[in-house]
Amino acid sequence: MKIGNIDLGERPVTLAPMEDVTDASFRILCREAGAAIVTTEFVSSDGLVRDVQKTIAKMHTLEEEAPVAVQIYGSIPEAMVDAARMADRAAELAGGHGADIVDINFGCPVSKIAGRGAGSGMMREPDKMVAITRAIVEAVGKPVTVKTRLGWDDSSKIIVELAERLQDTGISALTIHGRTRCQMYKGEADWTLIGEVKNNPRMHIPIIGNGDINSAAKAKEAFDRYGVDGIMVGRASFGHPWIFTEIRHLLDTGEELPPMSVRDRVALAKRHFQLSLDLKGPVTGVYEMRRHLSCYFKGLRDFKETRIKLVTSKDPEEILSTLDYVAARWGAEAPPAESAYGL
């Protein structure tokens, strides 16, 4: 599968953008685990055009992550186009590797984004969505991709027709989450419409399916049953970045890997923690790792007190010592079931 001239190989598995999750340290781990491409946290078009340094900093990427997409969101056409041009120049503006792909967020369902007409809020204005996409494709030199949903609600699942219109703007790939905006993340993702888009004879760009992929078996089923070109893993990677290794192994060998041991999870958590410290410093690095650390060990019995210590300590050395304690205390036990990590 190719996005522009970027070859992602056969049946690629990609990392979904997730606010407060897919920072550089997490993206690096997922790339090392086998994610074919990763995407930044959501980058506000309004923040970029107003020169908000915190927003610009979200476009900072590293060579170890490549290929990497910078994802922008917003509802004002002019701001979206200006933001896309800035994402195209991410290496110049934010330093680091920059963007290999400019991705447009028409999929986020949270109220603070969709409620303002951005993200999946754009599903209520498909003409505007298409116009913004066309203007961005014309404005930037890098491949442009779109991530969206089936529609606004059950009565307006417009994705089959919309996919054709988006393709006609010149985008290089389309990712579809199998829920409507009104579903948020409730219920089961409907992959039948994703498959219908993929099997539409008019479609020729890569179609990436997203939603409820929380195991290697489900990833393989998505490829086999719906024929998508790629899949995207989101929430199931949180506290479980090695899911990409598990999926890649099953797709390539036909065999499932055993669950990762507690000791190996500790080693990965320590590497993640050290990356966070190196990239963000001891204060921010500790604070922003709290949302990750306890998730590495979901399902361990009698873990409550240790989890509290991991997510409240401000001392990096104390956190590392606590992780060593986890390996010593639980390392000989069978790892928790992977179902503890998924959706």
N, C-alpha and C positions, 0 to 999 in steps of 0.2 A: 504494500500500500504506500502510495506517495501523496504527500501534501506539497504541492508545487514540485520543487526539485528535491525535497527531503524524503529520502527513502526510509520508511519505518519497518520494513520487512513484512513477512507474511503474518496475518492475524495479530496485529499489534495490540497491546494492552496499555492504556494511557491513564494518567492521573488526572482526576477532575480538580478544577480550582475550588478551594474551600477557604472562606474567610477565617482568619485566625488559626488556620491549620497548615496550609501549603506555603509556608515560608521556605527560605533557601535551604535550611538544614534538613527539613522534611523532604523537600524535592530531591536533594542529593541522595538521601537514603533510598527513595523510591526508584530513582534512576539506577542506582547500584543494584537494586533488587530485580530489575528487569522492566520497569516502566519504559515504554518506547518514547514517550514524550511527556513532559510535565508542564503545568501552567501555574502562573503566579496567583496570588490572592486577587480578589476583585480590585480593579483600579478605577477610581471614580473619574469620569471625564471632566466633571466640574472641578474637582481638585487639581487635575493636571492643568487645565487652562487658567486656573487662579494661582498657579505656581505654588501650591501647597507642598512643602518639602517632604512631609510624611507620605503624601501620595506619590510623589515622584520617586521616593526611595523604594516603593513597592515594585518598581520596574527594574531594580538592581538584580541582576542574575549573574551566575558564575559559569565558567567554562565547563565545570564538572556536570552541570545540569543539561547542557545542550544535547539535543534540540529542546528549546523551551519556548512556550508561548506567553505573551503578555496579554491578559484579558482586560478589556475596558467595558464599562457600563455607563449608561446615562439615557436621557430621553430627549435632549435638545440636539437637533441634527448638527448645527454648526459646531457645538462643543464636542460632539462625538467625532466629527471629522478632524478637528484640531487635535483631539486626544489621540486619535489613531496615528496622525503624523508624528506626534511626540513618542508614541509607543514604537513607531518605526525607527526613531532615533534614540531608543532607550539607552544604548551603550554610551552615546554622547551626553545625554542628560543625567543619567543615573549611575554611569560607570559600569564596569563589569562586561559581561558577554553581550548583553542586549537581548533583543527579541529575534527569534527565527521566524515566528508567526505572530500575526496580530489577530487575536480572537475576540469576538463580540459576544457579550453576555446578554442573551435574550431569554435566559432560563431561570435566573434566581427568583424564588418565590417569596422571599421574606418581605414583610410589609413595608419596612423602611426603604426598600428598593422598588419592589413591584407596585406598591401603593402610590409611588410617585411617577408611575408610567415607565419606569426603566425595568431591566431584567425581563421576567416573564410578564410584567405589566404591559409590555409591548404587544403581547398576543391579542390585545383588544384593538390594536391599530396596525394590522398587517401591512397596509399600504405605506405607512410611515416606516415600519421596520424594513421593508424592502428598499425604500428610498434611502434610508440611512446606510444600509449595507452597500448599495450601489455606489454611493458617494465615497464611502471608505475604501472600497476596492479601487476606485479611480484615483484616490488620493495617496495611496501608499505603494511602496515597491515590493514589499514582502507578501507572502501568501496570507490571505485573509480567510478565517474560518468563523463559523457561527455555532453557538450552543443554544438550543432552545427546547421547548416542551411540545406536547401534543396540541395544546390549545389553552384557552383561559379556563373553561369548565367542560363538563361532560356534553353540553349541548353545542360546543363550538370547537370540536377537535378538527382543526384546519390543517394539520401538518402535511398531509399528502399533497394538497395543492400548493401550500406555502413552500414546501421543499423545492418544488419546481421553480417557483418564482425566485427563491433565494439563489438557487443554482444559476439562474439566468443573469444574476448580477455579476457573476464572475468569481464567486467564492471557491476556495480550493477543497473544502470538506465541510460536512455538516454533522454535528453531534446532536442526537435527540434523546432527551430524558423521557421515559415512558410514562409520565404523569402529566396531568393538567396543572395549571397554577393553583387552582382551588384545592387540589388534593394535597398540596405542599409535599410532605414525604409520607403521607398516610396511604394505607392500602397497598396493593401490589402494583408494580409498574406493568403497563400494558405494552408488551413487545410486539403484538400483532401489527400495530400501525407502524412501528419502526420497520418491521419486515416488509410491510406494504410499500413503504417509501423505497427501501432497498430494491425491491423487485419490480418497481415501476420502470418500464423499458426506456422512459425518457431520462431517467437519472443516470448520470455518468461520473459524478464526483464521489469520493469515498463517503460512506455513511457509517458513523460510529454510534453504537447503541450504549445507553446508559440507564441504570436503574436496577437496584436489587442484586447487583453482582457482588456477592459476599463469599464466594468460594470458587475454587478452581473448577469444580463440576458445573456450576452455573455459568461460568465463563465459557466453557466448552459447549454447553448446550446453546448458548446465545449464538455462537458462531455456526454450529451445526444446524440449528433449527431455523434461524432467521436469515442466515447468509450475510450478515453485516461484514463490513470490511475491517472494522476494529471495534473494540469495546472500551468503555471508560469506567474506571472504578473510583468511587467517591468515598462515602462514609465508612465503608468496610475496610478502608486502608488506615483509618484513624486508630492508632494503637496496634496496628497490624501491617506495617509497611512491607513485610515479607510476603504478603499475599501475591505480589507480582511474581516472586520466585515460584510460588506454588502453582500459579496459573500457567506461567511459561513452561514449567516442567511438565505439567499434564498435557499441554498442547503439543509440546515437542516430542514427548516420549510415550504418551498414553498411560502413564503411571502417576499416581498421586504421592506426594511427599508426606512423610509422617509429620505430626505437629512439631513445631520448633520447641526445643527444650527450654526450661526456665532459665538455665545458665546462659544459653545462647541469646535469649531475650534480654537478659541483664546486660550482656556484652553489647548488644545493639542499642539498648537504651543509653548506655554510657557513651557510646560513640555519638548518638544523637545529641545527648546533653553537651558533650564537648564541642560539637559543631555549633550548637546554639551559643555557647559561651564565647567561642572564637569569633563568631559573626556579629554578636550583639552585645558582648560585654557581660560582666558578672551579674549586674542588676536585671537588665532586660532579659538576658539569656536565661536566668533562673525563673523569672516570672512567667515568661512565655512557654517554658517547657512544662509548667505545671499541668497544662491541659493534656499533655502527651504522656507524662511519666506513669501515672497510675493505670492508664489504659493498656500499657504493655502487659499488665498482669491481671487483667480481668479474669475472674473465675477461680483464682487461688483462694483456698479456704483460710479462714482466720486472718485475712489480710487487712482488715479495716484500719487498725492502728498504724500499720506500716504505710498504708496509702495516705493517711492523714499526715504522717511525717514527711512523705515525699512531696506533698502539695502545699505544705506550710513552711518548710524550712527555707531560709534565705541564704544559707551558707553552702557554696558549691561542694566543699569537702564533706560536709555532713550528708549531703545528698548522695555523693559517690559512696560514702561509707554505708548508707542505708541500702543502696543498690547491691553492694557486696554482701550485706546481711541477707537480702532477698535470695541471692544465689546460694548462700550457705544454708539458709533456713528451708527453702523450698526446692532447691536444685535437684534433690534426689527423687522428688515426686514426679508423677506423670504430669505433663503440662495440661492446663485446662483445655476443654474442648474449644475448637475454633469458633463454634457457634456463639461463644461468649463475646466474640469480637464483631460479628456482622451487624445486621440491621435490627 
